[in-house]
Amino acid sequence: MGTRFLDDVLVVELGERTGVGACGSLLAELGAEVVAVEPRDGAAGEGTKWRRRALAMAGKHSVAAPVSAEDAWLSALIARADVILLSSDCQPAWAADAAARADRAVVCDITAMGRPAAGSGFVPDALVQALCGIVDTTGERDGAPTLCEAPVVEDMAALYALTAVLAGLRARRGHGRRGRADIALYDCAVSALASFLPQYFAGRQPQRIGNRHPAMSPWNGYQASDGWVLLSTGSDEQWLRVCELIGRPELGRDPRYASPEGRVRNNDEVDRIVEAWTREHTVDACVAAFNAAKLPCGPVYQLADLFDDAALRHRDMVHRLDAAGASLRLPGSVFRGSAARGAANAAIPERDGSRRWLDEWMARRPADRAAAAAVDDDGGGGAKPLAGLKVLELGSYTTAPICGRQLGALGADVVKIEPPQGDLSRPLTPTREGQGYFFTISNSDKRSLRIDLRTDDGKALFRALLARADVLVENLRPGSLAKMGFDPGTLLEINPRLVSCAITGFGGDSPYAGLAAMDTTVQGISGIMDLARSEGRPYKIGISIADIVGGLFGLAAVMAALAYRDVHGCGQHVDISMQDATAWLTRASWNDAGEPDPAHAVVGCEDGYLLAESGARLMAEALQACGCARQCGQWRSALPRALLAAFLVNRGIAAAPVLSVAEVVADPRCTARGLLVEGRTGSGETWPLLASPIRFDTMLVQVARALGAIGSDGPQVLADWIGAVPGRHGPEGLVAAGDSLGERT
C-alpha cells in the first residue's frame, strides 16, 4: 500500500493568489504531482504567492509561462491534468482560456469576492479581513480593531478549495462528473463569524472583547516579567485556586468575585489582581504554577519560540532548508494518518527547471488514460458530491462540528451522537427556547441521535453504527474513546473501511496531549497572536481561528483518507492537531525580517474605522496628504470612511472600511452571495444558518437543515442505518423506538 494519500494525480497551478499556492502545496503534501506555471520574468506582484517564492514552490515542479493559451505544450499539459487551480482575479490573461479547454479536470477558482466581472481589481487578504468583520472582532472593545498580519483568509480559502478538489475528484471517480469549484475569500471569512453572529441574530450588537471571555473570568492575556501568559478559567472552584496561588486567599471569600457573573462585572479589577502577580514572574514560571494548580493556561509565543517548541518538534512541523545561499524554515505536514501521511515539501525547483521531467512524465500518461472519467454533462445540478456517504460525529463546540456540517452540506448523511444531556454547546447563550444560536449554526445538515456511551446498550448501538459508517469525526480529549473501548485499532477491527479523524489541541502523541486545549490557549502557543498586536499587546483572532482551522484540516484530512480508501480499499485513523494547524498559518512570516511589506494602517474615521494597505513610506505620505494625523499611536481622520477610502485609492493605496458584524450582514455583497440562509428542523422550526463557502457549477452544495431537539432524529436514523429500530430485546440489546437511545428507562 502507498504511504501518501494521493496517487497519480496531476495538478496544474495557474492562479497567482496566495491561496492558490497554499492549496497546491497541500495537494503536493498529500502526494499529488503539482506543476506551477511561473512568470517568465520572475516578477513578484504585491499580494501574490510569488513574493515568497520558496514557500509557494517547495515540493512542486516549475515551468515558465507560455506566450498564449494556444501553446501546444500547455495544451498537452492541460489535457492530462486532473486538477487545475485558478485565481481569475489574479492570474495571467491566458490562464482562463487554457483552463476552459480542460475536458476532464476538476477546476477550482479561488478569488477574493467571487468570480469577478471583467476588469475587477485584486482585493488582498487584509482588505477581505476588514470587509468581513474579522478585523473588527479582534482587539479591545474600547480600542482600535486589530489586523492579523497572517493571510488567514487566503489560508482558509486554500483549505476549503482543497476539500472541494478532493470532493470533485471523488465525484469524478464515482459517477464521471467533474465540476468547477468556486471559492471566494469573502464567503470563507463570513462563514468564520459563527461565534459572533448569534448575538446579531438575538438582536444584540456583537463586539470584540480582546482576549477575554464573555461569561468567564479571570480569562485574559497577562503580562509577565518577560512576555505574555494566558489564563483561561471560569468556575468558582478555579477562582479559589487562583486566589490561593497568587497569595490572596481572602479574595475567594469576597462577594464581588463570588460568581462568574460577579467576576465578569468586575473584570478590570480581577485582571489587575492577577497581573500584579504575573508581572513578578517569568512566563515559564507562570505556566508551571498554573499547570500545577490545574488551571488552563499557556504562553503567548513569539514566532521564534515556535522553532524550539517541544510539541512542534516532536510532530516535525518545522523544517530547515538551505536554498540559494539562504537558510529557510518551511512547515511540515499537518496530515498524519495511520496508513498515509503528508510529506513536508522540501525541494525548491529552479524556475522552468522541471520541463524535461514533465515531458517524460506526460509521455507515460496518455491524455485519454481516464476515459472512464469522461464528463457527465447531464446538467448534474441536483447531484451532491458526497451523496451516500455515512458520517458519525462525536463533537462539541467548533472543530468536529465544522467538519461535520461541511460534510453534510456536501451531501453526506451526518449523524451527530449526543450524550443524554446533549452537546455541551446546546445551551450557550443567546438561546431560543433553550437551544443556542451558536449550537444551531454549528450543526446544520446533521441528524441528532442520543446515546449514552457509558452503558453497555449505548456501546452496542455505537458499535452497530460504526460497522455501517464511512467516517467518524470527533474532538474528545485524547484517549477518551479508548477508555470506552474504542481505540483506533478497535475502530478498524469493527469496520476496516472506516476513516476516523480525531481533532485535538495538540495531537494524540504530543507531549502536551494531557493539557487542556481551548482556542485561546492554542492561539497563544501557535504564534498567531504575535501577528495580531496593538501597541505591543498580542491579541487572539476574534473568530476563534485555532478552532476553525483545526476543523478545516480535519475536513480535508477526511477527504484525503477517503481518496486513499478508494484506491487501496482500507480505512485509517487520522490525527489532527490544532496547534500544528494554527502554527501552519504563521509560516509566511517564518523567514521575514523587519516590518512586513506591504504595511497596514487602521485609521479611526468619523463613522468607524478604515484599513489601508501599501508600502510603508507611500502609506504615511498618503495618509498625511489626506489630513490624517497620529494621535496616541493611532491614525485619525475627520473624514467618513468612504471619502477617505476614495482619496487613498486615487493615490494608489488599497483601502476598505472595517465593517462590524452587523454591517457585514447588511452588506449587499453578503445578500447577493446568499451567505445567510434559513434552515428547518425536522419538526418545522426555522433557524438562521451559514451557507457553505464551497460552490460547484455542476453539483449541489446546500445548507438546508437545522438540528432539532436532542435525539429527535433517533428512530429515523436507526431505520436508515440499521434497517429497522431494534426492540429492547433485539439482537444488540438496544432500546425501543422513542426511548432515550442508549439509556435505560
C-alpha positions in Angstrom: 0.0 0.0 0.0 1.1 3.6 -0.5 2.2 5.9 2.2 0.8 9.0 0.5 -2.9 9.9 0.5 -3.0 10.7 -3.2 -1.6 8.6 -6.1 -1.2 9.5 -9.8 -2.9 12.9 -9.5 -1.6 15.8 -11.7 -2.4 19.3 -10.6 -1.7 22.4 -12.8 -1.4 25.6 -10.8 -2.1 28.7 -12.9 -3.5 31.2 -10.4 -1.3 33.6 -8.5 -3.2 34.3 -5.3 -1.5 33.1 -2.1 -4.5 30.8 -1.5 -3.8 29.0 -4.8 -0.2 28.5 -3.8 -1.3 27.2 -0.4 -3.8 24.8 -1.9 -1.2 23.5 -4.4 1.3 23.0 -1.6 -1.3 21.0 0.5 -2.0 18.8 -2.6 1.7 18.2 -3.0 2.0 17.2 0.6 -0.8 14.6 0.1 1.1 13.1 -2.9 -0.1 14.9 -6.0 2.3 16.0 -8.7 1.9 19.8 -8.8 3.1 21.8 -11.8 3.2 25.5 -11.1 3.4 27.8 -14.2 5.7 30.7 -13.3 6.1 34.2 -14.8 8.9 34.2 -17.4 10.4 37.4 -16.0 10.2 36.3 -12.3 8.0 39.3 -11.4 6.5 39.1 -7.9 3.4 41.2 -7.8 2.2 42.6 -4.5 -0.1 40.2 -2.7 0.7 37.3 -4.9 2.3 34.0 -4.0 5.5 34.9 -5.8 6.5 37.4 -3.1 7.5 34.3 -1.1 8.5 32.0 -4.0 10.4 29.4 -1.8 7.2 28.8 0.3 5.0 28.8 -2.8 7.1 26.4 -4.8 8.5 23.9 -2.3 7.6 20.4 -3.4 6.3 21.4 -6.8 7.5 21.4 -10.4 8.2 24.6 -12.2 7.6 25.6 -15.9 7.8 29.0 -17.4 4.6 30.6 -18.6 3.6 30.3 -22.3 3.2 33.2 -24.6 -0.5 32.4 -25.1 -3.2 29.8 -24.4 -2.6 28.3 -27.9 0.8 27.0 -26.8 0.9 23.3 -27.8 2.9 22.2 -24.8 0.5 23.9 -22.4 -2.5 22.3 -24.2 -0.9 18.9 -23.8 -0.4 19.6 -20.1 -4.0 20.8 -19.6 -5.3 17.7 -21.4 -3.6 15.4 -18.9 -4.4 17.4 -15.7 -6.7 16.0 -13.0 -6.9 19.4 -11.2 -6.5 23.0 -12.4 -6.1 25.8 -9.8 -7.1 29.3 -10.9 -7.5 32.7 -9.3 -9.4 34.6 -12.0 -8.9 37.9 -10.2 -5.1 37.4 -10.1 -3.6 35.4 -12.9 -2.2 35.8 -16.5 -4.6 36.7 -19.2 -4.2 33.4 -21.0 -4.9 31.2 -17.9 -8.7 31.2 -18.1 -8.7 30.4 -21.8 -6.3 27.5 -21.2 -8.4 26.1 -18.3 -11.5 26.3 -20.5 -10.0 23.7 -22.8 -9.8 21.1 -20.0 -12.4 18.4 -20.6 -11.7 16.1 -17.7 -10.1 18.2 -14.9 -11.6 19.4 -11.7 -11.2 23.2 -12.0 -11.0 25.3 -8.8 -11.1 29.0 -8.9 -10.0 30.9 -5.7 -10.9 34.6 -5.8 -11.4 37.4 -3.2 -15.1 38.3 -3.8 -16.3 35.5 -6.1 -15.7 35.0 -9.8 -15.1 38.6 -11.0 -16.5 40.6 -13.8 -14.1 41.8 -16.5 -11.8 44.5 -15.1 -12.4 43.6 -11.4 -9.4 44.6 -9.3 -7.3 42.5 -7.0 -8.5 42.6 -3.4 -5.8 41.5 -0.9 -6.3 39.3 2.2 -6.1 42.2 4.7 -9.0 44.1 3.0 -11.1 41.0 2.9 -10.5 40.7 6.7 -11.7 44.2 7.0 -14.8 43.8 4.8 -15.9 40.6 6.6 -15.8 41.6 10.3 -12.6 39.7 11.2 -10.6 42.9 11.9 -13.5 44.4 13.8 -13.8 41.4 16.1 -10.1 41.4 17.1 -8.7 43.7 19.7 -10.0 45.6 22.8 -13.6 46.7 22.9 -12.6 50.3 23.7 -9.6 50.4 21.4 -9.0 50.2 17.7 -9.7 47.0 15.8 -6.7 44.9 15.1 -5.5 43.2 11.9 -3.9 39.8 11.8 -0.8 40.1 9.6 -1.0 36.5 8.6 -3.1 35.8 5.4 -5.6 33.8 7.4 -8.5 34.2 4.9 -6.3 33.1 2.0 -5.4 30.0 4.0 -9.0 29.2 5.0 -9.8 29.5 1.3 -7.0 27.1 0.5 -8.4 24.5 2.9 -11.9 24.9 1.5 -10.5 24.7 -2.0 -8.6 21.5 -1.1 -11.8 19.9 0.2 -13.6 21.0 -3.0 -10.9 19.5 -5.2 -10.9 16.2 -3.3 -14.7 16.1 -3.4 -14.7 16.8 -7.1 -12.1 14.0 -7.7 -14.2 11.6 -5.7 -17.4 12.5 -7.7 -15.5 12.1 -10.9 -14.3 8.6 -9.8 -17.8 7.7 -8.7 -20.0 8.8 -11.5 -17.9 10.6 -14.0 -18.9 14.2 -13.1 -16.2 16.7 -13.0 -17.0 20.1 -11.7 -15.8 23.7 -11.5 -15.5 24.8 -7.9 -15.6 28.4 -6.9 -14.1 29.5 -3.6 -14.4 33.2 -2.5 -12.3 34.5 0.3 -15.3 36.7 1.2 -17.5 33.6 1.7 -14.9 31.8 3.8 -14.5 34.9 6.1 -18.2 35.4 6.6 -18.6 31.7 7.4 -16.0 32.1 10.1 -18.3 34.5 12.1 -20.2 31.7 13.7 -19.3 32.7 17.2 -20.3 36.3 16.7 -23.5 36.0 14.6 -25.6 34.6 17.4 -25.5 38.0 19.2 -26.7 39.6 16.0 -29.5 37.1 15.5 -30.7 37.7 19.0 -31.0 41.4 18.4 -27.7 42.5 20.0 -24.6 44.2 18.7 -21.6 41.8 18.6 -18.5 43.4 20.0 -14.8 42.5 20.2 -13.6 41.6 23.7 -9.9 41.4 23.4 -8.5 38.2 25.0 -11.4 38.0 27.4 -14.4 35.6 27.6 -17.9 37.0 27.6 -19.1 34.8 30.5 -15.9 33.8 32.4 -13.2 35.5 34.5 -10.2 35.5 35.0 -9.8 34.9 31.3 -7.2 37.1 29.6 -3.7 37.6 28.4 -1.5 38.8 31.3 1.9 40.5 31.1 4.7 38.5 32.8 8.2 39.8 33.5 9.5 38.5 30.1 6.4 38.2 27.9 2.7 37.3 28.0 0.8 34.4 29.5 -2.8 33.3 29.0 -5.1 32.2 31.8 -8.5 30.7 30.9 -10.6 29.9 33.9 -14.3 30.3 34.7 -15.5 28.1 37.5 -15.8 29.3 41.1 -13.5 26.4 42.2 -10.8 27.5 39.7 -11.1 31.1 41.1 -10.4 29.8 44.6 -7.3 28.0 43.3 -6.2 31.3 41.6 -6.6 33.2 44.8 -4.5 30.6 46.7 -1.8 30.6 44.1 -1.3 34.3 44.0 -1.3 34.6 47.8 -4.7 36.4 48.1 -7.0 33.7 49.6 -9.3 36.4 51.1 -10.4 37.3 47.6 -12.0 33.8 47.3 -14.5 35.0 50.0 -15.1 38.5 48.6 -18.7 38.7 47.5 -17.8 40.9 44.5 -16.0 37.9 43.0 -18.1 35.0 44.3 -19.7 34.1 41.0 -18.7 34.1 37.3 -21.2 36.9 36.7 -19.7 39.0 39.5 -16.1 38.5 38.3 -17.1 39.4 34.7 -18.8 42.6 36.1 -15.5 43.4 37.8 -13.2 42.2 35.0 -10.9 45.2 35.2 -10.2 44.7 38.9 -9.9 40.9 38.6 -7.3 41.4 35.8 -5.3 43.9 37.8 -5.2 41.5 40.7 -4.0 38.6 38.5 -1.5 40.7 36.6 0.1 42.1 39.7 1.2 38.5 40.4 2.2 37.5 36.8 4.4 40.6 36.4 6.6 39.3 39.2 7.2 36.0 37.4 8.5 34.8 34.1 6.2 33.2 31.5 7.7 29.8 32.2 7.2 30.2 36.0 3.6 31.4 35.5 2.7 28.4 33.2 4.4 25.9 35.6 2.5 27.3 38.6 -0.9 27.5 36.7 -0.4 23.9 35.4 0.4 22.7 38.9 -2.8 24.2 40.1 -4.7 22.6 37.2 -5.6 25.9 35.7 -6.0 26.1 31.9 -3.2 28.3 30.7 -0.4 28.8 28.1 2.3 31.1 26.9 1.9 33.6 24.1 4.7 32.7 21.7 6.6 35.0 19.6 7.3 33.4 16.2 10.8 32.5 17.1 9.5 30.4 20.1 7.8 28.0 17.6 11.0 26.6 16.3 12.0 25.2 19.7 8.6 24.1 20.9 8.6 20.5 22.1 5.3 19.5 20.6 6.0 21.1 17.1 9.5 19.5 17.1 8.0 16.1 18.1 5.5 16.3 15.2 8.1 17.6 12.7 6.2 20.8 12.0 9.3 22.9 11.3 11.9 22.0 8.7 15.1 23.8 7.7 16.2 24.0 4.1 19.3 25.6 2.6 18.4 27.1 -0.8 20.0 29.8 -2.9 22.5 30.6 -0.2 19.9 31.1 2.5 18.7 29.0 5.3 14.9 28.8 5.3 12.3 27.4 7.6 9.4 25.6 5.9 6.3 23.8 7.5 5.9 20.1 8.0 2.6 18.5 7.2 -0.5 18.7 9.4 -1.8 15.5 7.8 -1.0 12.4 10.0 -2.8 9.1 9.2 -2.1 5.6 10.4 -1.8 4.3 6.8 -0.7 7.5 5.0 1.0 10.8 5.9 1.5 14.1 4.4 5.1 14.8 3.4 6.9 18.0 4.0 7.5 20.0 0.8 11.3 20.3 0.8 12.9 20.7 -2.6 12.5 24.1 -4.3 12.8 23.8 -8.1 14.6 26.2 -10.3 12.4 28.4 -12.4 11.4 26.5 -15.5 13.6 23.6 -14.3 11.0 20.8 -14.5 10.3 20.8 -18.2 12.4 17.7 -19.0 10.9 15.8 -16.1 7.4 16.8 -17.1 8.0 15.8 -20.8 8.9 12.3 -19.7 6.1 12.1 -17.3 3.5 13.2 -19.8 4.8 10.7 -22.3 4.0 8.0 -19.9 0.5 9.4 -19.2 -1.8 9.4 -22.3 -4.3 12.3 -22.4 -7.2 9.8 -22.7 -5.9 7.5 -19.9 -9.0 8.2 -17.8 -11.7 7.6 -20.4 -13.8 6.1 -17.6 -13.8 9.6 -16.0 -15.5 11.2 -19.0 -17.6 14.2 -18.1 -21.3 13.6 -17.4 -22.9 16.6 -19.0 -26.5 15.9 -18.0 -26.5 19.1 -16.0 -25.8 17.5 -12.7 -27.2 20.4 -10.8 -29.1 18.1 -8.4 -26.3 15.7 -7.5 -24.4 16.2 -4.3 -20.6 15.4 -4.2 -20.8 13.2 -1.1 -24.3 11.7 -1.6 -24.4 8.2 0.0 -21.5 8.8 2.5 -22.4 8.0 6.1 -20.7 10.1 8.8 -20.8 9.8 12.6 -19.8 12.9 14.6 -18.8 12.9 18.3 -18.1 16.5 18.9 -19.0 19.8 20.6 -18.3 23.5 20.1 -16.4 24.1 16.8 -13.7 21.7 15.5 -15.5 18.4 14.9 -18.9 20.2 14.2 -17.4 22.5 11.5 -16.1 19.3 9.8 -19.4 17.6 10.1 -21.5 20.5 8.9 -19.4 20.9 5.7 -19.6 17.2 5.0 -23.4 17.5 5.5 -23.6 20.4 3.1 -21.7 18.4 0.5 -24.3 15.7 0.7 -23.2 13.2 3.4 -25.6 11.7 5.9 -24.1 13.1 9.1 -25.4 11.8 12.4 -24.4 13.8 15.5 -24.2 11.5 18.5 -25.1 13.4 21.7 -24.8 12.3 25.3 -28.0 12.1 27.3 -27.8 15.7 28.4 -27.0 16.9 24.9 -24.0 18.6 23.3 -22.2 20.9 25.8 -22.7 23.9 23.4 -26.5 23.4 23.1 -27.4 25.9 25.9 -24.7 28.5 25.1 -26.4 32.0 25.0 -28.1 33.6 23.3 -30.8 30.9 23.0 -34.2 30.4 21.6 -36.5 28.1 23.6 -33.4 26.6 25.3 -31.4 25.9 22.2 -28.4 28.2 21.4 -27.9 30.0 18.1 -24.2 29.1 18.1 -25.0 25.4 18.5 -27.6 25.5 15.7 -25.3 27.4 13.3 -22.5 24.9 14.0 -24.6 21.8 13.4 -26.5 22.4 10.2 -27.3 19.4 7.9 -27.0 16.8 10.6 -29.4 14.5 12.5 -29.3 14.0 16.2 -29.0 10.6 17.9 -28.8 10.4 21.7 -26.5 7.6 23.0 -25.2 7.1 26.5 -21.7 5.6 25.8 -21.3 4.8 29.5 -23.8 1.9 29.2 -23.4 -1.4 27.5 -26.5 -0.8 25.4 -25.1 2.5 24.2 -21.8 1.0 23.3 -23.5 -1.8 21.4 -25.5 0.7 19.4 -22.4 2.8 18.7 -20.6 -0.4 17.5 -23.5 -1.2 15.2 -23.4 2.3 13.7 -19.6 2.2 13.3 -19.9 -1.0 11.3 -22.0 0.8 8.7 -20.2 4.2 8.8 -17.7 5.6 6.3 -16.4 8.3 8.6 -16.1 9.1 12.3 -15.0 12.6 13.3 -14.5 13.5 17.0 -12.9 16.2 19.1 -13.0 14.5 22.5 -10.0 14.7 24.9 -7.2 12.4 23.7 -7.8 8.9 25.0 -11.5 9.4 25.8 -12.8 7.0 23.2 -10.1 4.4 24.0 -11.3 4.4 27.7 -14.7 3.5 26.4 -13.3 0.6 24.4 -13.0 2.3 21.0 -9.3 3.0 20.4 -8.2 3.4 16.7 -7.3 -0.2 16.4 -10.6 -1.4 17.7 -12.4 1.0 15.3 -10.7 -0.6 12.4 -11.5 -4.1 13.7 -15.2 -3.1 13.8 -15.0 -1.6 10.3 -11.8 -2.0 8.3 -13.0 0.7 5.8 -13.7 3.3 8.4 -12.0 6.7 8.2 -11.8 8.0 11.8 -10.5 11.5 12.4 -9.6 12.9 15.9 -9.1 16.7 16.2 -7.4 17.7 19.4 -5.5 20.6 20.8 -2.0 19.1 20.3 -2.4 15.7 18.7 -2.7 12.3 20.2 1.0 11.7 20.6 2.0 15.2 21.6 3.9 15.8 24.8 1.1 18.3 25.5 -1.6 15.8 24.9 -2.8 15.9 28.5 -3.2 19.7 28.7 -6.5 21.4 28.4 -6.8 23.0 24.9 -9.1 25.9 24.1 -9.0 28.2 21.1 -7.4 31.0 23.2 -4.6 29.0 24.6 -3.9 27.2 21.3 -3.7 30.5 19.5 -1.1 31.7 22.1 1.1 28.6 21.8 0.9 28.6 18.0 2.4 32.1 17.3 -0.6 33.6 15.6 -1.2 36.1 18.4 2.3 37.5 17.7 0.9 38.6 14.3 -2.1 40.4 15.8 -0.6 43.1 18.1 -1.8 46.5 19.0 0.5 48.8 20.9 2.7 45.8 21.8 -0.1 43.7 23.3 -0.9 40.4 21.5 -4.5 39.5 20.7 -6.3 36.3 19.9 -8.0 36.4 16.5 -11.6 37.1 17.4 -13.1 34.5 15.1 -11.5 31.6 17.1 -9.1 30.8 14.3 -7.5 27.8 16.0 -10.8 26.0 16.3 -11.8 26.9 12.8 -8.5 25.9 11.0 -8.3 22.7 13.1 -11.8 21.7 11.9 -10.9 22.6 8.3 -7.8 20.5 8.4 -9.9 17.7 9.8 -12.4 18.1 6.9 -9.6 18.0 4.3 -8.0 15.0 6.1 -11.2 13.1 5.9 -11.5 13.7 2.2 -7.8 12.7 1.7 -8.3 9.5 3.7 -11.4 8.7 1.6 -9.3 9.2 -1.6 -6.8 6.7 -0.1 -9.6 4.2 0.7 -10.9 4.5 -2.9 -7.6 3.3 -4.2 -6.4 0.9 -1.5 -9.6 -0.3 -0.1 -8.9 0.3 3.6 -9.7 2.9 6.2 -7.4 4.6 8.7 -7.1 6.8 11.7 -6.2 10.5 11.2 -4.7 12.6 14.0 -5.1 16.4 13.6 -3.5 18.9 16.0 -5.0 22.4 16.4 -1.5 23.6 17.3 0.0 22.2 14.2 -2.8 23.7 12.1 -2.6 27.2 13.7 1.2 27.3 13.6 0.9 26.5 9.8 -1.0 29.7 9.4 2.1 31.7 10.5 4.5 30.1 8.1 4.6 33.1 5.7 6.4 35.1 8.4 8.9 32.5 9.5 11.6 33.8 7.1 10.7 37.5 7.2 12.9 40.2 8.8 11.9 43.7 9.8 8.5 45.2 9.1 6.0 43.4 6.9 5.6 44.6 3.3 3.1 45.8 2.5 2.4 47.9 5.5 -1.1 48.3 7.0 -2.8 51.1 8.9 -6.1 51.1 10.8 -7.5 54.7 10.7 -10.2 56.0 13.0 -12.7 57.9 10.9 -15.8 59.9 11.6 -18.1 56.9 11.2 -15.8 54.0 12.2 -12.5 52.6 11.1 -10.8 52.1 7.7 -7.9 49.7 6.8 -5.3 50.8 4.3 -2.6 48.7 2.6 0.5 49.9 0.8 4.3 50.3 1.1 5.2 51.9 4.4 6.6 55.2 3.0 3.8 55.7 0.5 1.2 54.9 3.2 2.5 57.6 5.6 2.7 60.2 2.8 -0.7 59.5 1.5 -2.4 59.5 5.0 -0.8 62.8 5.8 -1.8 64.2 2.5 -5.4 63.3 3.2 -5.3 65.1 6.5 -4.8 62.1 8.8 -2.7 62.5 12.0 -1.2 60.2 14.6 -2.8 60.5 18.0 -1.8 58.3 20.9 -0.2 55.8 18.4 -3.3 55.6 16.2 -4.1 57.2 12.8 -7.1 59.5 13.0 -9.2 61.3 10.3 -12.1 63.7 10.5 -13.4 62.2 7.2 -16.0 59.5 6.8 -14.7 56.1 5.7 -16.0 56.2 2.2 -14.5 59.6 1.4 -11.1 58.7 2.9 -11.0 55.4 1.0 -11.7 57.3 -2.2 -8.8 59.7 -1.6 -6.4 56.9 -0.8 -7.4 54.7 -3.8 -6.8 57.7 -6.0 -3.3 57.9 -4.6 -2.6 54.2 -5.2 -3.4 53.0 -1.7 -5.7 49.9 -1.3 -8.3 50.7 1.3 -11.6 49.3 2.7 -13.9 50.1 5.6 -13.6 47.9 8.7 -17.1 46.6 8.9 -18.8 45.4 12.0 -20.6 42.1 12.1 -24.0 43.9 11.7 -22.6 45.9 8.8 -21.4 42.6 7.1 -24.8 41.1 7.4 -26.4 44.2 5.9 -23.9 44.5 3.1 -25.4 43.8 -0.3 -22.5 41.5 -1.2 -23.4 39.2 1.7 -27.1 39.1 0.5 -26.2 38.7 -3.2 -23.9 35.7 -2.5 -26.6 34.1 -0.3 -24.3 33.6 2.7 -27.1 33.6 5.3 -29.8 31.0 4.7 -32.8 29.7 6.5 -32.9 26.1 7.7 -35.7 24.0 9.1 -35.6 21.3 11.8 -37.4 18.0 11.3 -40.4 19.4 13.2 -40.5 22.6 11.1 -38.9 25.3 13.2 -36.8 27.8 11.2 -33.3 29.0 12.1 -30.7 31.3 10.5 -27.7 29.3 9.2 -24.5 29.9 7.3 -24.1 28.8 3.7 -21.1 26.7 2.8 -18.2 28.5 1.1 -17.8 25.6 -1.3 -19.7 26.0 -4.6 -19.8 23.8 -7.7 -21.3 24.6 -11.1 -22.5 21.1 -11.8 -23.1 19.7 -8.3 -25.3 20.8 -5.4 -23.8 22.0 -2.1 -26.7 23.0 0.1 -27.3 24.1 3.7 -31.0 23.5 4.4 -31.5 21.5 7.7 -31.3 22.9 11.2 -30.7 20.5 14.1 -33.7 20.0 16.4 -34.1 18.6 19.9 -31.7 16.1 21.4 -32.2 12.7 19.8 -35.2 13.9 17.8 -33.9 12.0 14.7 -33.1 8.8 16.5 -35.8 6.4 15.2 -35.3 7.5 11.6 -31.5 7.3 11.8 -31.8 3.7 13.1 -34.2 2.9 10.4 -31.9 4.3 7.7 -28.7 2.9 9.0 -29.6 -0.4 10.5 -32.7 -1.2 8.6 -35.2 -1.2 11.5 -35.3 0.1 15.0 -34.4 -2.8 17.2 -36.6 -3.6 20.2 -35.4 -3.7 23.7 -34.6 -7.4 23.4 -33.3 -7.1 19.9 -30.0 -8.8 18.8 -27.9 -5.9 20.1 -30.0 -5.3 23.3 -30.9 -1.8 22.0 -33.7 0.3 23.3 -37.1 0.6 21.6 -38.0 3.4 19.2 -38.9 6.6 21.1 -36.8 5.8 24.1 -33.7 7.6 25.1 -31.3 5.7 22.9 -28.6 4.0 24.9 -30.2 4.9 28.3 -32.1 2.5 30.5 -35.6 3.8 31.5 
